[in-house]
Amino acid sequence: MNLLNLSITQLKILIEKKDIKPQELVELYIKQAKKYQGKTNAFISFDEENIIGQVKELERKLEKGFSGKLAGIPVAIKDNICTKGIRTTCASKILHNFIPPYDATVVEKLKAEGAIIFGKTNMDEFAMGSSNETSFFGPVRNPWDLERIPGGSSGGSAVTISAKQAPAALGSDTGGSIRQPAALCGVVGLKPTYGRVSRYGLIAFGSSLDQIGPFSRNIEDCALLLECISGYDVKDSTSINVDVPPYHKNLSKDIKGLKIGIPKEYFIEGVEEDIVKNIEHAISIFKDLGTEIKEISLPHSSYGIAVYYLIATAEASSNLARYDGVKYGYRAENINDLKNLYIKTKKEGFGEEVKRRIMLGTFSLASGYYDAYYKRASKVRTLIKNDFLKAFEEVDAILCPTSPTTAFKLGEKTSDPIQMYLSDIFTINVNLAGIPAISIPCGFDKKGLPIGMQIIGNYLEEQKILNLSYAFEQNVGGFKYSPFEEDKKWSSKQS
């Protein structure tokens, strides 16, 4: 039995029955993580001694009767989520030596359930990017083709799942940064409702858009992870004070009678032919499962990219002002006055994409431009949100592609930021509205690269999109997720 092929829920049963020890599982994943790190570059920090220390402490607790939903399960953490005593860099030179004195709330919740914090994953610098090429620590490579991007900004977390370097991971999603890499790496990735999961300890990019969410290999694992990290947090003023459902126990394949909306604005010129074909096939499966398919309109969708890059960059300009070389992080040397300390530290510490977005955001917030840009974008954001609310009066969920393309080659779009920004054209509006969405695998293109399908739900209706995803997954026989040659036998009906 290859433990690397088992789901979180299957591993939990083996640990509870004492058929395997947590240390045995973790050491296996350490071996796998190190084996493929040179190929994928998925991790920024990987402290093997710290990981083994966590396991030994957990096993002492298990002997005393401790029982947690994730006891002994390694969970990789995106490197913009604070981990006490473990370096957290945001993939930036400016935070290359930052060690947080506290855990993010989601990390506290994982530890409370017995999870093992399993390294910090690579990402686009400060979560600004769609290809994981802006990292100070080098690009992450897609396991399905090592010359291609994994998507971003949570590319490292997606790759750890796809390459079996970890059984579970957390990422953050500001404009599609969980769902897009999940689609391009052939794994499951969910962005919860804004406020469903605490943002305390998440290093901010766009505060009104950022949301932490899980990566997994199947829907049941995704539901369990979401359940473990969700909940109200007094330390986060945007946290929603509502009960957390037992998502994984409530999973159901019975979706008969649910209405799925197909937005005509999301099937446009520029979407790759193989993606359209696979989405159409998925729609036919949902029809066979008893759902009603209905064409809908989201008329303000075309404004999403422009609105996002005004709001997100404005918030980034404000959030990143704190990195000045005074309190923590990188500090420029040979400086004689405070002004030059600020200027030189930011110039040397930030990468080109981060500096570009700070400048755009500062411009849109400047006196004389605020009303023309940021304020107007905020008004259109409300129209986009209202489009979704109107659609959900007619349908239970919305189905569309996650990305207009499969994974492109490294370096292919780095010289054209606009083309790079368009990679998130189908995911950005979900963040602007603050609603939940999931990306699940739905097939492959002619090159053998994964294709992702996005299912969007109304506020706090994660259970509904999980059930739709679960019914689809069970119908196709599970998702093929292992790209490396020696693991090709682990496949599904989709092969």
N, C-alpha and C positions, 0 to 999 in steps of 0.2 A: 504494500500500500504506500503510495507516494503522498505524504502529508501536504506537499505543495499543491496538489490538485484538489484538496478539500476546502469547502467553504468554512466561514467562521462558525456557523451553526454546527457543522459536522465536527469541527475541531473542539468546540465547547463540550460536546457530548463525550468525546474521547478523554478530555481532561477531567471531566466530572466523574467518569467511570474509572479514572486512574489507569486507563490503557496507555496513555502517554503522559509524561511530565511536562510542565510548561518550559523547563530548561531545554528539554529535548527539541521541542518545537522551535523555540527561539534560536537555538544554536543552528538548526537547519536553515532558518531564514537568514541568519547572519552569514552563513556560508554562501547562500544564494545571492544575497545583496552584494557581498564582496566579489563574487564570481563575475557579476555583470556590471559592476560599477564602472569599470574601465571602458565598457561599450556604451552604456547609456548615460553616464554622468548624472544619475538621478538624485544623488544625495550631495548636499553641501557639507553637513556635519554628520559623522557616524561614530559615536563613542561606544565601542564594543564593551569596555569595562563598565561604563554606566548602565548599559543594557543588561549585562549579566547581573550587576548589583540589584537592579530592579526585580529581576526574576527570582533571585535568592530571597529577597524580602517578601515577595508574593508567596513563595512556597512556604515560608514560615507562617504567613497569615492563613494559608489554606489548611495547614496542619491544625490551626486553632479554630477551624470552622468557617473561615471567610468564604463567602460565595458572591461572585460578581458576574454581571452579564457578559463581560469581556475578559474574564480571568485567564491570563496567560496569552492573550492574543496580541501580537505585535501590531502597532498602529504607527505608520509614518506620518510626520507632521510637516506641513508646508512651512517654509522658513520665514514667514511673516507672522507666525503665531508664537507668542512668547512661551518659553519653557524655562523654568527656574533652573539655574546652574548649567544650562545647555546653550551654547552660542546660537544667537538668532540674528541673521544678517540682512534679511530682505534681499538677498543676492546682490548686495551693494557694497562697494568699497567703503562707503561712509559709515557702515555699521559692521565692518568685517570683524571687529573684535568685541562686539556688544554681547554681554552675558546677562540676561534679565534676572532680577532678584525675585521674580514672582512667576507663577503659572497663569496663562490665560484660563478663563472659566471653562472652556471646552476641554483643556488639558486636565484641569482639576476633576472634571466629570469623568473623563476616561480613566484616570487613576483610581477614582472612587469605585469604578466597576472592575478594577483589576487589570486594565490594559497595560501593556508594556510600551512606553514611548520609544519608538524605534527609528531614531535618526530624524534629521531635518532635510526636507527635500528641496531640490533646486527649483528655481522659478525665474520669471522675468523680473528684472530689478524693480522693487517696490510694486510688483504686480502690474507693471506697465508694459504690456506686450501681448501678442497673440501667437507667438511661436517659440517662446523660451530661448530666444537668441540674445536677449539684452542682459543676461546674467553676468555679473562680474566674474563668476566662477566658471564661465564657459557654457556653451549651449547644451541642452539635453537632447538626446537622440531617440527617435521613435523605434521601439523594438521590432516593428513590422518591416522597417527599412531604415537602417542606421544612417543613411544619407538624407533622411527626411526629418522634418520638425515633429514634435509631439503635440503641438498646440500649446497655448499659454493662457494665463500666466502660470497656472498650476501644473505645468508639464511634468515636473519631477514626481509629483504625487500620482498622476495618471500612469506614468511609466512604471512606478514601483508595483502597481497592481498588474499591469499588462505583462511585465517581465517576471512576475512572481517573486519580486524582491521584498514584498510585504503582502499580507492578506487584506489589509485595510489601510486607508489613508484619509487625511483631512486636507482640504484645499480651501481657497477663498474665491469668491465669484463677485466681481465688480461689474463686468459687462459680458460675462460668458466664460470666465476663467476656470470654472469647474467643467461646465458642459462641453465646451469646444475641445479641450484636450481629451476628455472622456470619449468623445466621438472619434477623434483622430487616432486614439490608441485602442479602441475597441473594448472599453470598459463602461461601467455604470457610474454616473456622476450626478448628484442632485444639489440644486440650489434651493434652500428652503425659503419660505415667506420671510421678508425682511422683519427682523425682531423675534423670529421663532427660535433662533440660536443666538446666544450672547456674543457680542463683538468685543467684550472686555478682554484685553490682551492681544487683540488682532491689531497689528501695526497698520494705521489707517492709510488708505489711498484716497478713496472717495467715500466719505462717511455716510452719506445718504444712500449709497449703492452697495457697499461691501456686505457680504454675507458669507459665513463659514458653512461648509457642507461636506458630505462624505463621498469618497470613491470606494467602489467595491467591484467584485466580479459577478455578483448576481443581485437580484432585487431583495431577497430575504436579508442578506447581509447589509444592504443599504438601509433597509427599514430599521434593522437593529441598531446600526450606528447612529442614525438620525434620532432614534428614541433616546439613546444614551447621552447625546450632546444637547438636546433641546431643553427648553425650560426657562422660566423667568429668572432674571438676575438683577438684583438691586444695584449692582455696579455698572449696569448698562441702561442709560436713560431711555433707550429706544427698544428695550426688551418688552415683549408682550406677555402680560400676566394672564395666561390661560393654561389649562391642564395639558399635559403631554399624553397623547393616546399611546397604547401599546402597539405601535405601528406594525411590528413583525408578527404579532399574534393576530392582528386584524386583517392580515393579507388574505385576499380572496380572488379566486379565478372567475367568479361569477360577475361578469360585467354586462350581462344582457340588459338591454334597455337604456344604457348610458348613451348620451349623444356626444359625438366628437366633431368639433369644428375644424374645417380645413381652410385656412386663410388664403385667399387668392393672391394677396400681396407677397406671400412667401414662396410662391412658385413662379419665379421670374427668370428672365434671360440672364445667363451667367451661372446658374446652378448646374453643376455637372450632370450629364445625362444618366450616368450610373446611379447617382444619388436619387434622382427623380424616380427612376425605375424601382429602386429598392423601397422608397417611401410608398409608392403606389402599391407595391406588393404587400407592404405592412398594412396599408389601409384595407386591402382585400381580406387579410387575416382578421382584422378587427370586425369587418362585416360578418365574416363567418362565425365569429364569437358572439354575435348578437347585438353589436352596437349599431347605432344609427349614425351615418356619416352625412354631414351637412356643410355645404360651402358657406363661409362667413367672410366678412370684410373687417379689416383693421385699417381704416383709411389713412391714419396719420403715421403708419409704420415707416414710410419713406423718410420721415424727419428724424428718426431715431438716432442715426449716426451723428448728425450735426448737433442734436440736443445733448447727447451723451458726452461728446468731446468738448462741449462748453461747460457742462455741469461738473463732469469728472475732473477736468483739468483745473477748474476754479477751486474745487475742494482739495485737489492735490497741492496746488500752490499754497494754500493755507496750512495744510497738514505737514508739508515738508519744510516749512519755514523753521521748524525747531532744530533742524540738523545744521548747527552753526559752528561746531567745533569747540563749544564751550563746556557743555555738560557731559557728553558721552560721545562715543564713536570716533571717527577719523578727525584728526586736527592737522591742518597744514603747518609746515615748519617754516622757520626763519621769517616770522611775522613781527612787525613793530607796532601795529595799531589794530584796534578792534574791527574797523571797517574792512581792512584788508584780510583779517582772519576770516570773516564771514565770506568774503568774495572768493578767496583762494581755496578755502575748505570746500565750498559747494562746487567750485569749478573742477577741483581734483577728485572730489568724492563721489559725485553723481555721474552716471553715464549719459550718453547723448539723448536717448529717448526720454529719460527723466527730465533732463534740462529743457528739452523741447516742450514737454507738457507743462512744466512749471511756468515757462515763458508765456505759453498760450493762456493758461489760467490767470496769470497776473494781469495780462492784457485785458481779458474779458471782465475782470473785476475793477479795472482802473476807473478813476473818475472820468465821466464823459462817455464811457463805453458800457457801464454796468446795465443801464436800461436797454441798450440796443442789443446786447448779447445775453448775459446771464439771466436777466429778468425775463426776457422774451423766451429763452429756452425753458425756463421754469414753467411758463404758461403752456407751452406746447407739451411739456412733460405731463401736465394735467390732462390734456386732450388724449395723449397716448394711453394714460391710465383709464380714462373714461371709455375708450374704445374697447379695452379688455372687459370692463364691467358690463358694458352693453352686450358684448358677445356672450358672457357667462349667464346672461338672462335667457339665452337660447340653447346653450350647450354646456356640457359638464366639463369638458376639457378641450384643448386645442392641440392639434398635431401638425408638425412641420419638420423640415430638415433642421439639424443642429448647426451645420456648417454648409456653405455653398460649394465647398471643395473638400476632397480628402487631403491628407497630409502632403504639403508641397516640399520641395527640396530645400535644405539648409542654404541660406543666402539668396534664395530666389526673389524674396520681396523686401529685403532689408534696405535697399536703396529707394524704395517707394512706400513711404509711410501710409499714404492714402489707401493703396491696395492692401496693405497689412491691416489697416483699421476695418476694411470691408469684410475681413474674415469673421467678424462678430455681428454681421448684419442681422442674423436671425435670433441672436441671444440678448442683445443690448436692451431691447424694449421691455423685456421681462424685469430687468433690474430697475429701469426707470419707473415701472409700475409697482415694484416691490412684491410681486407674486411668485409662487413656487414653480419650478420646472425641473424636469429630469431629462438626461440624455441616456439612451440605451442603444446598444448595438442592433443594427437591423440588416446587416449584410456586408458585402465587399464589392469594390469596384474591379475593373478588368485587370488592374495591377496587383490585386490581392490586398488592397488597403482597406481598413475598416470604414464603415459608414455609420453615422449616428442619427438617430431619430429623436426629436425633442417632443415631449408631452408637457403642456403647460396647464396649470390649474389655477383656480380662484384662491383668494386669500385663505391660508390655513387649511387648504384641502390637499395636503400632501398625501393623505391616505388614498384619496381617489386616484391620483396619478401613479402612486405605487401599485395599486390594484390593477390598473390598466396595463402597466408595465409587466407586472407579475403574470397576468393572463397571457400576454404576448410571449414572454419568456418561456412559460410552460408549454405553449403551443409549438414553438420552434425547437424545443428540446434543450434549452440552455444556450449560452453564448460561447463561441469559440474565442478564447482569450490569450492563448499562449503562442507567441510569435516565433520562438526559437526552435531550431530544427529538431533538437532532441526531444522536444515536447509536443511535436505535431500531432501525436496520437490523441491528445486531449482536445476533442473537437465537438461538433454538434451537427444537427440536421442542416445547419446553414453551410457546412463545408462544401 
